[in-house]
Amino acid sequence: MARRFTGLTDTGIVRSVNQDDFYIDPEGRFFIVADGMGGHAGGQEASRIATETIKTYLDENWNATITTPELLEKAIWEANQDILDDQDTHPERADMGTTVVVLVFREDRPWCAHIGDSRCYRLRQDTLEQITEDQTWVARAMKMGDLSPEDARNHPWRHVLSQCLGRRDLNQLDIQQVKILPGDRCLLCSDGLTEEVHDREIYTHLSSNDDCEAAATALINAAKTNGGSDNITVVILAET
């Protein structure tokens, strides 16, 4: 399969600093999106550390004789430790953290790992599916049946994460194999997109723009038009 891909990030309308970060492997082997938090300097640094550490670990250990889930787990745990080490060195960044979502194509078997509420979607024909499950208070409440999706979108606790990188009590890393076929598209994004753009609008822009860069631009513009209250990052890849 051939793979086309692109990534874009934007500060948005309200924020003055972009605390998101992303990385696309030039060979199309892996894709990373991170959304930092904890003040301007802290959030920027947390997402940068996560992206750089995961990228470096995957690069250096790509051909190691371990499974892809093990590779992803080790990369992300190392990123968490690097953020904790930076917190110890710079107490002013003690509250920093970051979400992360990673999509890896290794031995032609795609795997996705994530922590927090940055998401991975798959568009197949006329169906958009959210592959990841948000690690948030509202997502857990919806799963328990205590909160409706409509109420969740405006709930005051919708940004409260149950897991993120930069915490000593980190205990949940979701890793899953993803089936991706020719013609599928995948979207990795920060919540600056999903906070402003409903899934039905995401579907419209992904499905109506054949060019990955045009689709990415359309999604970011839609988020800004709808308020742009947070940084917005999108990474799109298409299997052809």
The 8 nearest C-alpha neighbors of each residue, nearest first, counted from 0:
[[1, 239, 238, 2, 181, 180, 107, 182],
 [0, 2, 239, 238, 3, 237, 181, 27],
 [1, 3, 238, 237, 239, 0, 4, 236],
 [4, 2, 237, 236, 238, 1, 211, 5],
 [5, 3, 236, 235, 211, 237, 2, 6],
 [4, 6, 235, 234, 212, 211, 236, 7],
 [5, 7, 234, 233, 235, 215, 8, 4],
 [8, 6, 233, 232, 234, 215, 9, 5],
 [7, 9, 232, 231, 233, 10, 6, 19],
 [8, 10, 231, 11, 230, 232, 7, 17],
 [9, 11, 230, 17, 14, 16, 231, 15],
 [12, 10, 227, 230, 9, 229, 13, 223],
 [11, 13, 227, 228, 14, 223, 10, 226],
 [12, 14, 228, 11, 227, 229, 15, 10],
 [15, 13, 16, 229, 12, 11, 10, 228],
 [14, 16, 13, 10, 17, 12, 11, 39],
 [17, 15, 14, 10, 18, 39, 230, 43],
 [16, 18, 10, 19, 230, 15, 43, 9],
 [19, 17, 43, 35, 42, 34, 16, 20],
 [20, 18, 34, 17, 33, 35, 46, 230],
 [19, 21, 33, 46, 32, 47, 34, 18],
 [22, 20, 32, 31, 33, 50, 23, 19],
 [21, 23, 31, 30, 24, 50, 32, 20],
 [24, 22, 30, 25, 29, 31, 27, 21],
 [23, 25, 27, 26, 29, 28, 30, 22],
 [26, 24, 27, 23, 28, 29, 22, 4],
 [27, 25, 24, 28, 29, 23, 2, 4],
 [26, 28, 24, 25, 29, 23, 2, 30],
 [27, 29, 104, 26, 24, 103, 105, 30],
 [30, 28, 103, 24, 102, 27, 104, 23],
 [29, 31, 23, 102, 101, 22, 24, 103],
 [32, 30, 101, 22, 21, 100, 23, 50],
 [31, 33, 21, 100, 99, 20, 188, 187],
 [34, 32, 99, 20, 46, 98, 19, 21],
 [35, 33, 19, 98, 97, 46, 189, 18],
 [36, 34, 42, 97, 46, 18, 45, 19],
 [37, 35, 42, 96, 95, 97, 38, 41],
 [36, 38, 95, 42, 41, 94, 96, 39],
 [39, 37, 41, 42, 40, 36, 95, 92],
 [38, 40, 42, 41, 43, 16, 37, 18],
 [41, 39, 43, 42, 38, 44, 92, 37],
 [42, 40, 95, 92, 37, 38, 44, 43],
 [43, 41, 36, 35, 37, 18, 45, 44],
 [42, 44, 18, 40, 41, 46, 45, 35],
 [43, 45, 47, 41, 42, 46, 48, 40],
 [46, 44, 42, 48, 47, 96, 43, 35],
 [47, 45, 35, 49, 33, 48, 43, 97],
 [46, 48, 44, 50, 45, 49, 51, 20],
 [49, 47, 51, 45, 46, 50, 52, 44],
 [50, 48, 78, 46, 52, 47, 51, 53],
 [49, 51, 47, 53, 48, 52, 54, 46],
 [50, 52, 54, 48, 49, 53, 47, 55],
 [53, 51, 55, 78, 49, 54, 50, 48],
 [52, 54, 74, 56, 50, 55, 51, 49],
 [53, 55, 51, 57, 52, 56, 50, 58],
 [56, 54, 58, 52, 53, 57, 51, 59],
 [55, 57, 53, 59, 58, 74, 54, 60],
 [56, 58, 60, 54, 61, 55, 59, 53],
 [59, 57, 55, 56, 61, 60, 54, 53],
 [58, 60, 56, 57, 61, 55, 62, 63],
 [61, 59, 63, 57, 62, 58, 56, 70],
 [60, 62, 57, 58, 63, 59, 70, 56],
 [63, 61, 60, 64, 59, 65, 58, 57],
 [62, 64, 60, 65, 61, 70, 66, 59],
 [65, 63, 62, 66, 60, 61, 70, 67],
 [66, 64, 63, 69, 70, 67, 62, 68],
 [65, 67, 69, 68, 70, 64, 63, 71],
 [66, 68, 70, 69, 71, 65, 105, 110],
 [69, 67, 71, 70, 66, 72, 174, 110],
 [70, 68, 72, 66, 67, 71, 73, 65],
 [71, 69, 67, 73, 68, 72, 74, 66],
 [72, 70, 74, 68, 69, 73, 67, 75],
 [71, 73, 69, 75, 74, 70, 68, 76],
 [72, 74, 76, 70, 71, 75, 77, 69],
 [75, 73, 53, 71, 77, 72, 56, 76],
 [74, 76, 78, 77, 72, 73, 53, 71],
 [75, 77, 79, 73, 78, 74, 72, 80],
 [78, 76, 80, 74, 75, 79, 73, 81],
 [79, 77, 75, 49, 81, 52, 76, 80],
 [78, 80, 76, 164, 82, 165, 77, 81],
 [79, 81, 83, 77, 82, 78, 84, 76],
 [82, 80, 84, 78, 83, 79, 77, 85],
 [81, 83, 85, 79, 165, 80, 84, 45],
 [84, 82, 80, 86, 85, 81, 165, 79],
 [85, 83, 81, 87, 86, 82, 80, 88],
 [84, 86, 88, 82, 87, 83, 89, 81],
 [87, 85, 93, 83, 89, 84, 88, 92],
 [88, 86, 84, 85, 89, 90, 83, 93],
 [87, 89, 85, 86, 90, 84, 83, 92],
 [88, 90, 86, 91, 87, 92, 85, 93],
 [91, 89, 93, 92, 86, 87, 88, 85],
 [90, 92, 89, 93, 86, 94, 41, 88],
 [91, 93, 41, 90, 95, 86, 94, 89],
 [94, 92, 86, 90, 91, 95, 89, 87],
 [95, 93, 37, 92, 96, 41, 86, 91],
 [96, 94, 37, 41, 92, 36, 42, 93],
 [95, 97, 165, 36, 164, 45, 35, 163],
 [98, 96, 35, 164, 34, 46, 163, 45],
 [97, 99, 115, 34, 163, 33, 114, 164],
 [98, 100, 33, 114, 113, 32, 117, 97],
 [99, 101, 113, 32, 112, 31, 117, 118],
 [102, 100, 31, 112, 111, 30, 113, 103],
 [101, 103, 111, 30, 29, 110, 112, 31],
 [102, 104, 29, 110, 109, 28, 105, 111],
 [105, 103, 109, 28, 108, 107, 29, 110],
 [106, 104, 107, 108, 103, 109, 28, 67],
 [105, 107, 108, 104, 109, 67, 28, 103],
 [108, 106, 105, 104, 109, 0, 103, 28],
 [107, 109, 106, 105, 104, 110, 176, 177],
 [110, 108, 104, 177, 103, 176, 107, 105],
 [111, 109, 176, 103, 177, 175, 102, 108],
 [110, 112, 102, 175, 101, 174, 176, 103],
 [113, 111, 174, 101, 173, 100, 175, 102],
 [112, 114, 100, 99, 173, 101, 172, 115],
 [113, 115, 99, 98, 163, 172, 162, 100],
 [116, 114, 134, 98, 163, 162, 133, 117],
 [117, 115, 133, 134, 118, 98, 190, 135],
 [116, 118, 189, 190, 188, 100, 115, 99],
 [119, 117, 188, 187, 131, 116, 100, 189],
 [118, 120, 187, 130, 186, 131, 129, 188],
 [121, 119, 129, 186, 130, 185, 128, 187],
 [120, 122, 185, 128, 184, 127, 123, 186],
 [123, 121, 127, 184, 183, 126, 185, 128],
 [122, 124, 183, 126, 125, 121, 127, 184],
 [123, 125, 126, 122, 183, 182, 206, 127],
 [124, 126, 123, 127, 122, 206, 202, 203],
 [127, 125, 123, 122, 124, 128, 202, 121],
 [128, 126, 122, 121, 202, 123, 125, 120],
 [129, 127, 121, 120, 130, 126, 122, 123],
 [128, 130, 120, 131, 119, 121, 127, 118],
 [131, 129, 120, 119, 128, 121, 132, 118],
 [132, 130, 119, 118, 129, 133, 113, 120],
 [131, 133, 134, 130, 129, 116, 118, 138],
 [134, 132, 116, 135, 138, 115, 131, 118],
 [133, 135, 115, 161, 116, 160, 162, 132],
 [136, 134, 160, 161, 138, 137, 133, 159],
 [135, 137, 139, 138, 159, 161, 160, 140],
 [136, 138, 140, 139, 135, 157, 151, 141],
 [139, 137, 141, 135, 140, 136, 133, 142],
 [138, 140, 142, 136, 137, 141, 143, 135],
 [141, 139, 137, 143, 145, 138, 142, 146],
 [142, 140, 146, 144, 138, 143, 139, 145],
 [143, 141, 139, 144, 140, 138, 145, 146],
 [144, 142, 140, 141, 145, 139, 146, 138],
 [143, 145, 141, 142, 146, 140, 147, 139],
 [144, 146, 140, 143, 141, 147, 142, 139],
 [147, 145, 141, 140, 144, 150, 151, 148],
 [146, 148, 150, 149, 141, 151, 145, 144],
 [149, 147, 151, 150, 152, 146, 141, 138],
 [150, 148, 147, 151, 152, 153, 146, 154],
 [151, 149, 147, 148, 152, 153, 154, 146],
 [150, 152, 148, 154, 149, 153, 137, 147],
 [153, 151, 150, 149, 154, 148, 157, 194],
 [154, 152, 151, 150, 155, 157, 149, 156],
 [153, 155, 151, 157, 156, 152, 150, 137],
 [156, 154, 157, 153, 158, 151, 159, 152],
 [155, 157, 159, 154, 158, 137, 136, 151],
 [158, 156, 154, 137, 159, 155, 151, 136],
 [159, 157, 156, 160, 135, 155, 136, 137],
 [160, 158, 156, 157, 135, 136, 161, 137],
 [161, 159, 135, 162, 134, 115, 158, 136],
 [160, 162, 135, 134, 136, 159, 163, 115],
 [163, 161, 115, 160, 134, 114, 169, 171],
 [164, 162, 98, 115, 114, 97, 96, 165],
 [163, 165, 79, 97, 96, 166, 98, 169],
 [164, 166, 96, 79, 82, 83, 163, 95],
 [167, 165, 168, 169, 164, 163, 83, 96],
 [166, 168, 169, 165, 83, 79, 80, 164],
 [167, 169, 166, 170, 162, 165, 171, 163],
 [170, 168, 166, 167, 171, 162, 163, 164],
 [171, 169, 168, 172, 162, 167, 166, 163],
 [172, 170, 169, 173, 162, 114, 134, 163],
 [171, 173, 114, 174, 113, 170, 112, 72],
 [172, 174, 112, 113, 171, 175, 114, 111],
 [175, 173, 112, 111, 172, 68, 113, 110],
 [176, 174, 111, 110, 177, 112, 173, 68],
 [175, 177, 110, 109, 111, 178, 174, 108],
 [178, 176, 109, 110, 179, 175, 111, 108],
 [177, 179, 180, 176, 109, 108, 110, 121],
 [180, 178, 183, 177, 181, 109, 238, 121],
 [179, 181, 183, 182, 178, 238, 123, 239],
 [182, 180, 238, 239, 183, 0, 179, 237],
 [181, 183, 239, 238, 180, 184, 237, 123],
 [184, 182, 123, 181, 180, 238, 122, 237],
 [183, 185, 237, 122, 236, 121, 238, 182],
 [184, 186, 121, 236, 120, 235, 122, 237],
 [185, 187, 235, 120, 119, 234, 188, 121],
 [186, 188, 119, 234, 118, 233, 235, 120],
 [189, 187, 233, 232, 118, 117, 234, 186],
 [188, 190, 117, 191, 232, 34, 192, 231],
 [191, 189, 193, 192, 194, 117, 116, 188],
 [190, 192, 231, 229, 230, 189, 194, 193],
 [191, 193, 190, 231, 194, 195, 222, 196],
 [194, 192, 190, 196, 195, 191, 197, 189],
 [195, 193, 191, 190, 192, 196, 197, 152],
 [194, 196, 222, 193, 192, 225, 226, 197],
 [197, 195, 193, 222, 192, 194, 200, 201],
 [198, 196, 200, 199, 193, 201, 195, 194],
 [197, 199, 201, 200, 202, 196, 193, 127],
 [198, 200, 202, 201, 197, 203, 196, 127],
 [201, 199, 203, 202, 198, 197, 196, 204],
 [202, 200, 198, 204, 199, 203, 205, 197],
 [201, 203, 199, 205, 200, 204, 206, 127],
 [204, 202, 200, 206, 201, 205, 207, 199],
 [203, 205, 207, 201, 206, 202, 214, 208],
 [206, 204, 202, 214, 203, 207, 208, 201],
 [205, 207, 203, 204, 208, 202, 209, 122],
 [206, 208, 204, 205, 203, 209, 214, 202],
 [209, 207, 214, 210, 206, 205, 204, 213],
 [210, 208, 211, 207, 206, 214, 213, 205],
 [209, 211, 213, 208, 212, 214, 215, 3],
 [212, 210, 214, 213, 235, 5, 215, 4],
 [213, 211, 215, 214, 210, 5, 216, 6],
 [212, 214, 216, 210, 215, 211, 217, 208],
 [213, 215, 217, 211, 208, 212, 216, 205],
 [216, 214, 212, 218, 217, 213, 211, 233],
 [215, 217, 213, 219, 214, 218, 220, 212],
 [216, 218, 214, 220, 215, 219, 221, 213],
 [219, 217, 221, 215, 220, 216, 214, 222],
 [218, 220, 222, 216, 221, 217, 223, 215],
 [219, 221, 223, 217, 218, 222, 224, 216],
 [222, 220, 224, 218, 219, 223, 217, 225],
 [223, 221, 225, 219, 195, 227, 220, 224],
 [222, 224, 227, 220, 226, 225, 221, 11],
 [225, 223, 221, 222, 226, 220, 227, 219],
 [224, 226, 222, 223, 195, 221, 227, 196],
 [225, 227, 223, 228, 224, 222, 195, 12],
 [228, 226, 223, 11, 12, 222, 229, 225],
 [227, 229, 13, 226, 12, 11, 14, 191],
 [230, 228, 191, 227, 11, 14, 231, 13],
 [229, 231, 10, 11, 191, 17, 9, 19],
 [232, 230, 191, 9, 192, 8, 189, 11],
 [233, 231, 8, 188, 189, 7, 9, 19],
 [232, 234, 188, 7, 6, 187, 215, 8],
 [233, 235, 6, 187, 186, 5, 188, 7],
 [236, 234, 186, 4, 5, 185, 211, 6],
 [237, 235, 4, 185, 3, 184, 5, 186],
 [236, 238, 184, 3, 2, 183, 4, 239],
 [237, 239, 2, 181, 182, 183, 1, 0],
 [238, 181, 1, 182, 0, 2, 237, 3]]
